[in-house]
Amino acid sequence: MTPAARIQAAIEILDRVLDGEAAEKALTGWARRSRFAGSKDRAAIRDHVFDAIRCKRSFAARGGAMTGRGLMIGLARAQELDTDALFSGEGHAPAPLSEAEAAAGHAPEGAEALDIPDWLEQTFRDSLGDQAEAVAAVLQSRAPVMLRVNRRKADIAQAQTSLSGEGIETRPAEISDTALLVTEGARKVSNSAAFKSGLVELQDGASQAVVDALPLADGMRVLDYCAGGGGKTLAMAGRAQGRFFAHDANAGRLVDLPARAKRAGVKVQLLEPGKVEGQFDLVLCDVPCSGSGSWRRAPDGKWRLSAENLSELNGIQQSILEEACGFVAPGGVLAYATCSVLSCENGAQVDGFLSRHAEWRETLRKQWLPGPEGDGFFLSVLTHG
């Protein structure tokens, strides 16, 4: 496919996304209907689509319309591409720009330039202060592909050698001593021997850094209370010898964890929703949140989020802290984490908890902003007694 034909394909897919279809479903459907497209074509079209979703408001402003075509015109203008060549109408290229389209469009401003909803702009700016625009710019770009080296099976150098032998090049990341940044061959990772044998896992760098900051020690009973897929459970089990338990309100999220744990060479006991018993030395609550720190990976999230959704999430976060603190043994640790950059989900939640529970004290508070080696994360470590 020509670059122009890829633009036309992206336009068709984006129109379906704007009509409410999930991006992954729209991409899969297009690929099934377009067997002629090679792997490089599909990858390029996917990049166009997700670039447009990340930058939906700014591209629409530049392109003059909130349509698939408008977004691709905006992309071409933002990336200083030759719009006449891409929109030529020749072969499978999109039709040439009309006079109205050529004259339309403007430089994005305010929330448009940040690529966030209008209602969120003040909260976003209040949460990030003078770093708001820089963080928004990072969230408009693609996320890095990061790996976590499983210390139970390999060190950094051994993992790099194994990956390199399969055409996957990496460099050690500064954000965590178990993290590798993939610089070449990212799409090969999931089929590599290093991945299948448990030497490495796909995991964001800041997510790894959160685990690094936890006071883990051998012999602990550790509960990952909002485990999701279990990535942090496995990361914790890779750092200490202990008993590890994973729980999630949606048990379906944990379905793959036993196989992943076996591959990693660690043991994890799954707990059914609502059936957590006993006390633990460390309870990690990586709570449901807006995901605002990882919107470049899941850009649909920022357009689906509403003020009502955010308020509901705040209530869930508070209730999880109230539930989870009861599972912490005397002298134990409660760790609260989000992949959010919004203060109402982070420090405000912890401050509220501490105001209600004088017997707890905070020993660590740290925030990672989205950057070249990781997403945005927040961590508070609370000690009981």
Secondary structure, DSSP 8 states (H G I E B T S, - for coil): --HHHHHHHHHHHHHHHHTT--HHHHHHHHHHH-TT--HHHHHHHHHHHHHHHHTHHHHHHHHTSSSHHHHHHHHHHHTT--HHHHS--STTS-----HHHHH------THHHHTS-GGGHHHHHHHHGGGHHHHHHHHTS----EEEE-TTT--HHHHHHHHHTTT-EEEE-SS-TTEEEEEE-GGGGGGSHHHHTTSEEE--HHHHHHHHTS---TT-EEEETT-TTSHHHHHHHTT--SEEEEE-SSGGGGTTHHHHHHHHT--EEEE-TT---S-EEEEEEE-----GGGTTTSTHHHHH--HHHHHHHHHHHHHHHHHHGGGEEEEEEEEEEES---GGGTHHHHHHHHHH-TTEEEEEEEEE-SBTTB--EEEEEEEE-
